[in-house]
Amino acid sequence: MPGKHDLEEILGLTPREAEVLTLVARGYTNREIAAALVISAKTASVHVSHILRKLDAPNRLEAATIAHRLTQPHGARLAGAPDADRGGAPRLPYG
């Protein structure tokens, strides 16, 4: 499973941005990211904006897709992502 260091190295993110992107990929809102990382919702929003800019992604879903594609070995799943084959439904990443 990739860690945040993979996201940092492969995607050029800061350690905090890698943490935020992992949560975005799990479908967290900015408020949920803020609560999980003990930061303000505004700070979470700024991190998400920086991630989108660095990845040249138009939205959160595309950023999560880019991270998943670039950091996963063939056939692997993103850490913490629901397993659709087992009835888990992924949450849509809204901010």
N, C-alpha and C positions, 0 to 999 in steps of 0.2 A: 504494500500500500504506500502511496506517496505521502510524504509529510510536507509540512509547510516549507521546508528547505528546498524541496523539489520546485514548488511554486516560485520561491524566491529566485532560484538559479535559472530555471527555464523561462520564466515570464518576466524577470527583472523587477519583481515586487519587493517592497520592504517587508520585514518580518510581520508587522502589524497588518499590512495589506494582504499578506498571505493568509493570516488568520481570518480577516474579514471575507476574503474570497471563498474560503472554505465554508463559512457560514452562509454566504450568498448562495453557494452551490447546494446547500441543504434547504434553501427556500426561506431563510430568515428575512424578516423585514428590517429596516434600519433600526426601529425601536427594539426589536428582539436582539439584533447585533449589539446595540448599545447596552442592553441589560446583561448580555452574556459576557461582554468584555469590560463592563463597568466604565463606560464612556458615555458622552452625551449622544443623543440621536443626531445632532448636527455634525459631530465628529465622525460618526459612522457614515453619514451621508457624504462627507468630504472624502473619506477613504474609498467609498464606492465610486465616486466621481473620478478619483485618481486611477483606480483600477480600470474603469471603462476607458479612460484616455490612454493608459499604457497599453492596453490590449486592443485598442482601436475597435472596441465593441460598442454597438449601438444601444445595448440594454443589458440588464442583469443576466437574463437567460443566456444570451450569447457569450457573456464573460464566463459563466459557469460551464458552458459547452466547450469553450476554448481551453479552459483549465483542465477539464476532464479529458479531452482529446490529447492534449500535449503531455499530460503527466501520467496517463494510465498505460500499463503494459497491455498488449492486445488481449481483449476479453475481460479485463479487470473492471471493477466498479469503483466509483468514487467513495471514499471512506464516509460512512454515515448515510449514504444514499439508500433510500428504500429499495427493496428488491421487488420489482414489478412482477417477476415470475412467481413470487410467493404471496401475491395479493397486496403488497404494499403500494400505495399510490404516492408518487412524489408530489411535494407541495410546489406550487408555482411561485417563483421568486418575484414578489412585488415589494416595492420600497416605500 
